Amino acid sequence: MKREQLQVTLASIGDAVIAIDVAERIVFMNAVAARLTGWAAAEAHGRPISTVFRVVRTPTLTLLLARDGSAHPIDTHAALMSSPEGASIGAVLVVRDLAAREQVETAHAEALAHAQAARIEAEQAHGRATFLAEASRLLAGDLDYPATLHQVADLMVPRMADWCVVDLLDDAGVIQMVAAAHRDPAKVVWAYELRRQYPIDPNMPVGAPYVIRTGKPQIFRDIPDALLEAVARTPHELRLLRTVGYRSLMIVPLRARERVLGSISFVIAESERRYTSEDLTFAEELADRAALSIDNAILYQSAQEARSAAERAAEQMARLQRVTAALVTTNTAEQAADVITREGLAAIEADSGALFVLSKNGLTWEAISFCGYPPELVLELSRSAASEPGPLRDALEARALVAVETPQGRAARWPNLARVWARSGDAATVAVPLLLDQRLLGVLYAAFRAPRRFSADDRAFLEALARQGAQALDHARLYEAERLARTEAEAASQLRDHFLSVAAHELKTPLTSLKLQTHMLQRRVTRASLLSAQDQRTLGVVVSQVRRLEQLIGALLDSSRLEFGQLSLVRAPVDLCALTRRVLAEVQLISERHQFAYHGPETGLIVDGDELRLEQVLQNLLQNAIKYSPNGGLVAAAVSPQDGMVCVVVTDQGIGIPEEALSQIFERFYRAPNADQQQISGMGIGLYVVREIVQLHDGRVSAARQQGGGSRFTVCLPQLRPVDSHPLDRETITDGSAAQVAERNSEGQK
């Protein structure tokens, strides 16, 4: 057991261990010895030690020759082994590989150096992190980035540089030095003076211009004098650059959102150190944070400006809306002009103003609205020659806004108006033409007692106001023209309707006498057979034409009554089936070329209506069907209930109604174009009267083209049921008898 423990102990030793017996044969060899000699432990067991452990000694070292021929410098130690009784039983040889030991010591030294370097780097990283944190705190603390950049530049000196300069690119593309730092404040003043005397050349191949142009950093560990000579533009500038004493230089771009805002330059002059790539990395990180702060400040400033602009725009829009709302209520040029001068000039805070228009002959300016001028000056300014030099003429000729911001500018431009302005006290003036499709409708003139700068927003507002004013004046002109035309049309319509009413009444008296005489003559000659068949037919034509003339006069009277709202209804329950059948039978007697048909129940579809007027509707529709079917054909009338209504549909096979005429067919005096082509006479009143009578009955009427030819007219009236009013009996309902119709006809003629 002790032997095994000894072997385990010897195997774990870091040096090579070989045990031999008294005969110097190998009895044990650990793994290190096997690796060093090249002999496996099992293979070396029992061999003489001189075979496995071959040694060459020199004056300075001992070399072990391994089995593969390689030599290893070694150091050896030997110890005898004895039995418990004290007898010698062998020896133990401990061999140390000096080459491996040297490697270990070298590795240890290197590890120690690396640890020391890591500690120094960690300390530097911590310092840089602390520095960046301080710089970030400064950069994030204020949106006034020029002041913040001064603090950051001061923070760099002397920690990172002897000089620190921050350059930014302005909106015009000029590189401006916004911050500089040095331990000596006098040198900072000197740096600004140097930049003032020698502005930076944006095309320089090195330095801040190159970095800003390309977005690439530059580092010069050492700055040779040749570089200073290359960038100096004059001998004096070269002397100044040499005075600075540049030793090492580092310039990094300020980048944000893929654009370069400027650069930061770090200069070593008095110090002995030189910039390294690690310094450049640190400087770039600092520049990124500074650029982010600058960009945030610029964005904030832009947002503030945008908000202010939006507020101004909203205020101007509100003003325009107020002006627009006021202009909507105007109907005359004078009213529109008053709104423009009162509301518009107040919106731009003008002290006075006027709106001028050209006279009809174009030779004179005439003011139609004044604001802010005393009465005595209004008289003087209200009229002036269009040819006289001044704001009005310039605005007219330029077709654009004309503004003068100072009394000096006004006097130099229009010296002829010096006396007038001396009395008015105007210092700044603006004239805006009111244009509509390049037509000049007027000029808005505004005056200010103090000099006034007209910004782009002011000009845009005035131009928008002028457009609104031009539209309002044009609207007033059109409204006045339309009002006059409407007045004339109404007068003509009243005159026409009065004439038709008088003419119809005047014609009715002789026509009644003529109708009576023709009927008496017809009965007399019929009884006595005094006329031949041809003369009787002629007399029949006379009677028919008298009847037609009576209908035309009746239509004219109805049209006149409808126009003046004088057509009244005498309502009673009417059986529309019986009425339709009777009217259809009467119409059939006057036409031999047409066939007539009725479809529907015999009786029972009741409406609440004026029987005489409903008969007039049916007569007009059926006679229309006959008239517009000159070649004959079927004329049909169908009565049916539909959704609480009673509908009468009259159809024919005539010339039909053109599609484009359907929307106007019920208008007064309108006739479809195909009626004239077919030489069908008429005045265009009948269907107008039909529509008005139906609408007075709370009904509806429509017209349509028949498929295959002809027309279809549909009249629908509310159906009357017994529960809708008092109980109905047969005597209450008008059945359309001839006696009742005659009675109503006589009542209608009274």
ZASEMI-49119 format. One record per residue (C-alpha): residue in three letters; z, x, y; residue number from 1. Coordinates in steps of 0.5 Angstrom, whole numbers, plus 500, padded with zeros to 3 digits. Layout:
N
 code  up east north pos
  ALA   Z    X     Y NUM
...
! end
This chain:
750
 code  up east north pos
  MET 500  500   500   1
  LYS 502  506   505   2
  ARG 495  509   503   3
  GLU 491  503   505   4
  GLN 495  502   512   5
  LEU 493  509   513   6
  GLN 486  508   512   7
  VAL 486  502   517   8
  THR 490  506   522   9
  LEU 485  512   521  10
  ALA 479  507   521  11
  SER 481  504   528  12
  ILE 481  511   532  13
  GLY 476  512   537  14
  ASP 475  519   535  15
  ALA 471  521   529  16
  VAL 476  522   523  17
  ILE 475  526   516  18
  ALA 480  527   511  19
  ILE 479  532   505  20
  ASP 483  534   499  21
  VAL 486  541   497  22
  ALA 479  543   494  23
  GLU 476  541   501  24
  ARG 472  535   499  25
  ILE 472  529   503  26
  VAL 476  523   501  27
  PHE 476  519   508  28
  MET 471  518   514  29
  ASN 471  513   519  30
  ALA 465  509   522  31
  VAL 465  514   528  32
  ALA 465  520   524  33
  ALA 459  517   520  34
  ARG 456  515   526  35
  LEU 457  522   529  36
  THR 455  526   523  37
  GLY 449  522   520  38
  TRP 453  521   513  39
  ALA 455  514   511  40
  ALA 462  514   509  41
  ALA 460  512   501  42
  GLU 455  517   501  43
  ALA 459  523   504  44
  HIS 465  521   499  45
  GLY 467  527   494  46
  ARG 462  532   498  47
  PRO 465  539   501  48
  ILE 466  538   508  49
  SER 461  544   509  50
  THR 456  540   507  51
  VAL 457  534   512  52
  PHE 461  537   517  53
  ARG 456  543   519  54
  VAL 459  547   526  55
  VAL 456  552   530  56
  ARG 460  556   535  57
  THR 458  559   542  58
  PRO 463  562   547  59
  THR 463  556   551  60
  LEU 463  550   546  61
  THR 463  548   539  62
  LEU 457  544   537  63
  LEU 456  539   531  64
  LEU 450  539   527  65
  ALA 448  532   525  66
  ARG 444  530   519  67
  ASP 438  529   523  68
  GLY 438  536   526  69
  SER 441  533   533  70
  ALA 447  537   536  71
  HIS 453  534   539  72
  PRO 458  538   543  73
  ILE 465  537   540  74
  ASP 472  538   540  75
  THR 476  539   534  76
  HIS 484  538   532  77
  ALA 486  539   525  78
  ALA 493  537   521  79
  LEU 495  538   514  80
  MET 497  533   510  81
  SER 503  534   505  82
  SER 506  530   499  83
  PRO 514  527   500  84
  GLU 516  533   496  85
  GLY 513  537   501  86
  ALA 507  540   497  87
  SER 500  540   501  88
  ILE 495  535   499  89
  GLY 490  536   504  90
  ALA 488  536   511  91
  VAL 486  531   517  92
  LEU 480  533   522  93
  VAL 480  529   528  94
  VAL 473  530   532  95
  ARG 472  528   539  96
  ASP 465  527   542  97
  LEU 465  531   549  98
  ALA 458  528   551  99
  ALA 460  521   550 100
  ARG 467  522   553 101
  GLU 463  525   559 102
  GLN 459  519   559 103
  VAL 465  514   559 104
  GLU 468  518   565 105
  THR 461  518   569 106
  ALA 461  510   568 107
  HIS 468  510   570 108
  ALA 467  514   576 109
  GLU 461  509   577 110
  ALA 465  503   576 111
  LEU 470  505   581 112
  ALA 465  507   586 113
  HIS 462  500   585 114
  ALA 468  497   586 115
  GLN 469  500   592 116
  ALA 462  498   595 117
  ALA 463  491   593 118
  ARG 470  491   596 119
  ILE 467  494   603 120
  GLU 461  489   602 121
  ALA 466  483   601 122
  GLU 470  485   607 123
  GLN 463  486   611 124
  ALA 461  479   608 125
  HIS 467  476   610 126
  GLY 467  479   617 127
  ARG 460  476   618 128
  ALA 462  469   615 129
  THR 467  469   620 130
  PHE 463  471   625 131
  LEU 458  466   623 132
  ALA 463  461   623 133
  GLU 465  463   630 134
  ALA 458  463   633 135
  SER 457  456   629 136
  ARG 463  453   632 137
  LEU 460  455   639 138
  LEU 453  453   638 139
  ALA 456  446   635 140
  GLY 461  445   641 141
  ASP 456  443   647 142
  LEU 449  440   648 143
  ASP 448  445   654 144
  TYR 445  450   650 145
  PRO 443  455   655 146
  ALA 451  456   657 147
  THR 452  456   649 148
  LEU 447  461   648 149
  HIS 450  466   653 150
  GLN 457  465   649 151
  VAL 453  467   643 152
  ALA 450  473   646 153
  ASP 457  475   649 154
  LEU 459  475   642 155
  MET 454  479   639 156
  VAL 456  485   644 157
  PRO 459  490   642 158
  ARG 460  487   634 159
  MET 452  487   633 160
  ALA 449  490   639 161
  ASP 450  494   645 162
  TRP 445  489   648 163
  CYS 443  482   646 164
  VAL 437  478   649 165
  VAL 435  471   648 166
  ASP 428  468   650 167
  LEU 426  461   650 168
  LEU 419  458   650 169
  ASP 418  453   656 170
  ASP 414  447   656 171
  ALA 408  451   659 172
  GLY 408  456   654 173
  VAL 412  462   658 174
  ILE 417  466   655 175
  GLN 424  466   659 176
  MET 430  470   658 177
  VAL 435  465   658 178
  ALA 441  469   656 179
  ALA 443  477   656 180
  ALA 449  480   654 181
  HIS 452  488   655 182
  ARG 459  490   656 183
  ASP 457  492   663 184
  PRO 456  486   667 185
  ALA 452  490   672 186
  LYS 447  492   667 187
  VAL 446  484   665 188
  VAL 444  483   673 189
  TRP 440  489   672 190
  ALA 436  486   666 191
  TYR 435  480   670 192
  GLU 432  484   675 193
  LEU 428  488   671 194
  ARG 425  481   667 195
  ARG 423  478   674 196
  GLN 420  485   676 197
  TYR 416  485   670 198
  PRO 415  478   667 199
  ILE 414  479   659 200
  ASP 407  480   657 201
  PRO 406  474   652 202
  ASN 400  478   648 203
  MET 404  484   647 204
  PRO 403  487   640 205
  VAL 411  488   639 206
  GLY 417  485   641 207
  ALA 419  478   643 208
  PRO 412  476   644 209
  TYR 410  478   637 210
  VAL 416  475   634 211
  ILE 415  468   638 212
  ARG 407  468   636 213
  THR 408  469   629 214
  GLY 415  467   627 215
  LYS 416  474   623 216
  PRO 422  478   625 217
  GLN 421  485   627 218
  ILE 426  491   626 219
  PHE 425  498   628 220
  ARG 431  503   625 221
  ASP 429  508   630 222
  ILE 425  507   636 223
  PRO 420  513   638 224
  ASP 418  514   645 225
  ALA 411  513   643 226
  LEU 413  506   642 227
  LEU 416  505   649 228
  GLU 410  508   652 229
  ALA 405  503   648 230
  VAL 409  497   651 231
  ALA 410  500   658 232
  ARG 405  497   663 233
  THR 407  502   669 234
  PRO 410  509   669 235
  HIS 416  505   673 236
  GLU 417  500   667 237
  LEU 417  506   662 238
  ARG 422  510   666 239
  LEU 426  503   666 240
  LEU 425  502   659 241
  ARG 428  510   658 242
  THR 434  508   662 243
  VAL 436  503   657 244
  GLY 436  508   652 245
  TYR 433  504   646 246
  ARG 435  507   639 247
  SER 435  501   634 248
  LEU 432  494   635 249
  MET 432  488   631 250
  ILE 428  481   634 251
  VAL 429  475   630 252
  PRO 425  468   631 253
  LEU 429  462   633 254
  ARG 425  457   628 255
  ALA 426  449   628 256
  ARG 422  444   624 257
  GLU 416  449   623 258
  ARG 416  451   630 259
  VAL 418  457   634 260
  LEU 423  456   640 261
  GLY 424  463   642 262
  SER 427  469   639 263
  ILE 434  473   639 264
  SER 433  481   641 265
  PHE 439  486   638 266
  VAL 439  493   641 267
  ILE 443  499   640 268
  ALA 443  504   645 269
  GLU 449  507   646 270
  SER 452  507   639 271
  GLU 450  511   634 272
  ARG 449  506   628 273
  ARG 442  504   626 274
  TYR 440  497   624 275
  THR 439  495   616 276
  SER 435  490   612 277
  GLU 442  487   611 278
  ASP 443  487   619 279
  LEU 436  483   619 280
  THR 438  478   614 281
  PHE 445  476   618 282
  ALA 441  476   624 283
  GLU 436  471   621 284
  GLU 442  467   619 285
  LEU 445  467   626 286
  ALA 438  465   629 287
  ASP 437  459   624 288
  ARG 444  456   626 289
  ALA 442  458   634 290
  ALA 435  454   633 291
  LEU 438  448   630 292
  SER 443  448   635 293
  ILE 438  448   641 294
  ASP 433  443   637 295
  ASN 439  438   636 296
  ALA 440  439   644 297
  ILE 433  438   645 298
  LEU 432  432   641 299
  TYR 439  429   644 300
  GLN 436  430   651 301
  SER 429  427   649 302
  ALA 433  421   646 303
  GLN 436  421   653 304
  GLU 430  421   657 305
  ALA 427  416   652 306
  ARG 432  411   652 307
  SER 432  412   660 308
  ALA 425  411   660 309
  ALA 425  405   655 310
  GLU 431  402   660 311
  ARG 426  403   666 312
  ALA 420  400   662 313
  ALA 425  394   660 314
  GLU 427  393   667 315
  GLN 420  393   669 316
  MET 418  388   663 317
  ALA 423  384   665 318
  ARG 421  384   673 319
  LEU 413  383   670 320
  GLN 416  377   666 321
  ARG 419  374   672 322
  VAL 413  374   676 323
  THR 409  372   671 324
  ALA 414  366   670 325
  ALA 413  364   677 326
  LEU 406  365   677 327
  VAL 405  360   672 328
  THR 408  354   676 329
  THR 403  356   682 330
  ASN 396  352   683 331
  THR 394  355   689 332
  ALA 392  361   692 333
  GLU 397  361   697 334
  GLN 403  359   692 335
  ALA 400  365   688 336
  ALA 400  370   694 337
  ASP 407  368   696 338
  VAL 410  369   689 339
  ILE 406  376   688 340
  THR 409  379   695 341
  ARG 416  376   694 342
  GLU 417  377   687 343
  GLY 413  383   686 344
  LEU 415  387   693 345
  ALA 422  386   691 346
  ALA 421  389   684 347
  ILE 419  396   687 348
  GLU 424  395   693 349
  ALA 419  395   698 350
  ASP 421  393   705 351
  SER 415  389   707 352
  GLY 408  387   705 353
  ALA 402  382   705 354
  LEU 397  380   700 355
  PHE 390  380   703 356
  VAL 383  377   701 357
  LEU 376  378   704 358
  SER 373  373   708 359
  LYS 367  369   705 360
  ASN 362  373   709 361
  GLY 366  380   707 362
  LEU 367  382   714 363
  THR 374  381   715 364
  TRP 381  382   711 365
  GLU 385  375   712 366
  ALA 392  375   710 367
  ILE 395  369   706 368
  SER 402  371   705 369
  PHE 407  376   709 370
  CYS 413  379   707 371
  GLY 418  383   711 372
  TYR 414  383   718 373
  PRO 417  380   724 374
  PRO 413  374   727 375
  GLU 409  377   732 376
  LEU 407  383   728 377
  VAL 404  378   723 378
  LEU 400  375   728 379
  GLU 397  382   729 380
  LEU 396  384   722 381
  SER 394  377   719 382
  ARG 386  379   721 383
  SER 383  386   721 384
  ALA 375  388   720 385
  ALA 374  390   713 386
  SER 370  396   716 387
  GLU 376  399   719 388
  PRO 379  405   716 389
  GLY 385  404   712 390
  PRO 389  403   706 391
  LEU 385  396   705 392
  ARG 378  399   705 393
  ASP 380  405   701 394
  ALA 383  401   696 395
  LEU 377  397   696 396
  GLU 372  403   695 397
  ALA 376  406   690 398
  ARG 377  400   686 399
  ALA 384  404   685 400
  LEU 391  404   687 401
  VAL 392  408   694 402
  ALA 398  411   696 403
  VAL 401  415   702 404
  GLU 408  418   701 405
  THR 410  421   708 406
  PRO 409  419   715 407
  GLN 405  426   716 408
  GLY 400  424   710 409
  ARG 399  417   713 410
  ALA 398  420   720 411
  ALA 393  425   717 412
  ARG 389  420   713 413
  TRP 389  414   718 414
  PRO 390  416   725 415
  ASN 387  410   728 416
  LEU 393  406   725 417
  ALA 398  410   729 418
  ARG 400  405   734 419
  VAL 401  399   729 420
  TRP 405  403   724 421
  ALA 409  406   730 422
  ARG 411  398   731 423
  SER 412  397   724 424
  GLY 416  403   722 425
  ASP 412  404   716 426
  ALA 413  411   713 427
  ALA 410  410   706 428
  THR 405  405   704 429
  VAL 401  403   698 430
  ALA 395  399   697 431
  VAL 393  396   690 432
  PRO 386  392   689 433
  LEU 387  386   685 434
  LEU 381  386   680 435
  LEU 378  382   675 436
  ASP 372  384   671 437
  GLN 371  389   677 438
  ARG 371  383   682 439
  LEU 376  384   688 440
  LEU 380  378   689 441
  GLY 385  381   694 442
  VAL 389  387   696 443
  LEU 397  388   695 444
  TYR 399  392   701 445
  ALA 407  395   700 446
  ALA 410  399   706 447
  PHE 417  403   706 448
  ARG 421  405   712 449
  ALA 423  411   709 450
  PRO 418  416   705 451
  ARG 417  414   698 452
  ARG 415  418   692 453
  PHE 411  414   687 454
  SER 412  416   680 455
  ALA 407  414   674 456
  ASP 412  409   672 457
  ASP 411  406   679 458
  ARG 404  406   679 459
  ALA 403  403   672 460
  PHE 408  397   675 461
  LEU 404  396   681 462
  GLU 397  396   677 463
  ALA 400  391   672 464
  LEU 403  387   678 465
  ALA 396  387   681 466
  ARG 393  385   674 467
  GLN 397  379   674 468
  GLY 396  377   681 469
  ALA 388  377   680 470
  GLN 389  373   674 471
  ALA 393  368   678 472
  LEU 389  368   684 473
  ASP 383  367   679 474
  HIS 387  361   676 475
  ALA 388  358   683 476
  ARG 381  358   684 477
  LEU 379  355   678 478
  TYR 384  350   678 479
  GLU 382  348   685 480
  ALA 375  347   683 481
  GLU 377  343   677 482
  ARG 381  339   681 483
  LEU 375  337   686 484
  ALA 371  336   680 485
  ARG 376  332   676 486
  THR 377  328   683 487
  GLU 369  327   684 488
  ALA 368  325   676 489
  GLU 374  320   677 490
  ALA 371  317   683 491
  ALA 364  317   680 492
  SER 367  314   674 493
  GLN 371  308   678 494
  LEU 365  307   682 495
  ARG 361  306   675 496
  ASP 366  302   672 497
  HIS 367  297   678 498
  PHE 359  297   678 499
  LEU 359  295   671 500
  SER 365  290   671 501
  VAL 361  287   678 502
  ALA 354  287   675 503
  ALA 357  284   668 504
  HIS 361  278   672 505
  GLU 355  277   676 506
  LEU 350  277   671 507
  LYS 354  272   666 508
  THR 353  266   671 509
  PRO 346  266   671 510
  LEU 346  268   664 511
  THR 350  262   662 512
  SER 345  257   665 513
  LEU 339  260   662 514
  LYS 343  260   655 515
  LEU 344  252   656 516
  GLN 337  251   659 517
  THR 334  255   653 518
  HIS 338  251   648 519
  MET 336  244   651 520
  LEU 329  246   651 521
  GLN 329  248   644 522
  ARG 332  242   642 523
  ARG 328  237   646 524
  VAL 321  241   644 525
  THR 324  241   636 526
  ARG 325  233   637 527
  ALA 318  231   640 528
  SER 314  237   637 529
  LEU 311  239   643 530
  LEU 310  246   642 531
  SER 306  249   636 532
  ALA 309  253   631 533
  GLN 307  260   635 534
  ASP 310  257   641 535
  GLN 316  255   637 536
  ARG 317  262   635 537
  THR 316  265   642 538
  LEU 322  260   644 539
  GLY 326  262   638 540
  VAL 325  270   641 541
  VAL 327  268   648 542
  VAL 333  264   645 543
  SER 335  270   641 544
  GLN 334  275   647 545
  VAL 338  271   651 546
  ARG 344  271   646 547
  ARG 343  279   645 548
  LEU 343  280   653 549
  GLU 350  276   652 550
  GLN 353  280   647 551
  LEU 351  286   652 552
  ILE 354  283   658 553
  GLY 360  282   653 554
  ALA 360  289   651 555
  LEU 360  292   658 556
  LEU 366  287   660 557
  ASP 370  289   654 558
  SER 369  297   656 559
  SER 371  295   663 560
  ARG 377  292   661 561
  LEU 379  297   656 562
  GLU 378  303   661 563
  PHE 383  299   666 564
  GLY 387  297   660 565
  GLN 386  290   661 566
  LEU 384  288   654 567
  SER 390  284   651 568
  LEU 390  281   644 569
  VAL 392  274   642 570
  ARG 395  275   635 571
  ALA 396  271   629 572
  PRO 395  271   622 573
  VAL 388  272   620 574
  ASP 385  272   613 575
  LEU 380  278   613 576
  CYS 377  276   607 577
  ALA 375  269   609 578
  LEU 373  272   616 579
  THR 369  278   613 580
  ARG 365  273   609 581
  ARG 363  268   615 582
  VAL 361  273   619 583
  LEU 357  276   614 584
  ALA 354  269   613 585
  GLU 352  268   620 586
  VAL 349  275   621 587
  GLN 345  274   615 588
  LEU 341  268   618 589
  ILE 338  273   624 590
  SER 335  278   619 591
  GLU 330  277   614 592
  ARG 329  284   612 593
  HIS 335  286   609 594
  GLN 340  284   603 595
  PHE 347  282   604 596
  ALA 353  283   599 597
  TYR 360  282   600 598
  HIS 365  285   595 599
  GLY 372  283   595 600
  PRO 377  277   593 601
  GLU 375  270   596 602
  THR 382  270   600 603
  GLY 389  272   601 604
  LEU 388  279   605 605
  ILE 392  277   611 606
  VAL 393  281   617 607
  ASP 396  280   624 608
  GLY 391  280   629 609
  ASP 386  277   634 610
  GLU 381  273   630 611
  LEU 376  273   636 612
  ARG 377  281   637 613
  LEU 376  282   629 614
  GLU 370  278   629 615
  GLN 367  282   635 616
  VAL 369  288   630 617
  LEU 365  286   624 618
  GLN 359  283   628 619
  ASN 358  290   632 620
  LEU 359  294   625 621
  LEU 354  289   621 622
  GLN 349  289   627 623
  ASN 349  296   627 624
  ALA 348  297   620 625
  ILE 342  292   621 626
  LYS 339  296   627 627
  TYR 340  303   624 628
  SER 336  300   618 629
  PRO 329  299   621 630
  ASN 326  299   614 631
  GLY 331  294   611 632
  GLY 335  295   605 633
  LEU 342  293   603 634
  VAL 348  291   608 635
  ALA 354  290   604 636
  ALA 362  289   606 637
  ALA 367  290   602 638
  VAL 375  288   603 639
  SER 380  291   599 640
  PRO 388  293   600 641
  GLN 390  300   600 642
  ASP 397  303   601 643
  GLY 399  297   605 644
  MET 393  296   609 645
  VAL 387  292   609 646
  CYS 380  296   609 647
  VAL 374  293   610 648
  VAL 368  298   609 649
  VAL 361  296   611 650
  THR 355  300   608 651
  ASP 348  301   609 652
  GLN 341  304   607 653
  GLY 339  306   614 654
  ILE 337  313   618 655
  GLY 345  315   617 656
  ILE 349  319   622 657
  PRO 348  326   623 658
  GLU 353  331   621 659
  GLU 354  334   628 660
  ALA 355  327   631 661
  LEU 360  324   627 662
  SER 366  327   631 663
  GLN 363  323   637 664
  ILE 360  317   634 665
  PHE 366  313   637 666
  GLU 365  316   644 667
  ARG 363  311   650 668
  PHE 356  311   652 669
  TYR 355  316   646 670
  ARG 349  315   642 671
  ALA 347  319   636 672
  PRO 340  324   637 673
  ASN 337  320   631 674
  ALA 337  314   634 675
  ASP 333  316   640 676
  GLN 328  319   635 677
  GLN 327  313   632 678
  GLN 327  309   638 679
  ILE 332  304   637 680
  SER 335  301   643 681
  GLY 342  301   645 682
  MET 348  303   650 683
  GLY 353  307   646 684
  ILE 358  302   647 685
  GLY 359  298   641 686
  LEU 362  303   637 687
  TYR 367  305   643 688
  VAL 369  298   643 689
  VAL 370  297   636 690
  ARG 375  303   636 691
  GLU 379  301   642 692
  ILE 380  294   639 693
  VAL 382  297   632 694
  GLN 387  302   635 695
  LEU 390  296   639 696
  HIS 391  293   632 697
  ASP 395  299   630 698
  GLY 389  301   625 699
  ARG 384  306   624 700
  VAL 376  306   624 701
  SER 372  312   621 702
  ALA 365  314   620 703
  ALA 361  318   614 704
  ARG 355  319   611 705
  GLN 352  315   605 706
  GLN 350  320   599 707
  GLY 343  318   598 708
  GLY 342  316   605 709
  GLY 345  311   610 710
  SER 352  310   613 711
  ARG 359  308   612 712
  PHE 364  305   617 713
  THR 371  304   614 714
  VAL 376  299   618 715
  CYS 384  299   616 716
  LEU 389  294   619 717
  PRO 396  293   617 718
  GLN 397  288   611 719
  LEU 401  282   613 720
  ARG 406  279   608 721
  PRO 410  273   608 722
  VAL 416  277   608 723
  ASP 414  281   614 724
  SER 415  275   619 725
  HIS 416  267   619 726
  PRO 414  263   612 727
  LEU 406  262   612 728
  ASP 403  256   610 729
  ARG 395  255   609 730
  GLU 395  251   616 731
  THR 398  257   620 732
  ILE 393  262   617 733
  THR 386  262   621 734
  ASP 380  261   616 735
  GLY 375  263   621 736
  SER 372  256   621 737
  ALA 367  255   626 738
  ALA 371  250   630 739
  GLN 376  255   631 740
  VAL 372  261   633 741
  ALA 368  256   638 742
  GLU 375  254   641 743
  ARG 377  262   642 744
  ASN 370  263   645 745
  SER 371  258   650 746
  GLU 378  261   651 747
  GLY 375  268   652 748
  GLN 370  266   657 749
  LYS 375  263   662 750
! end
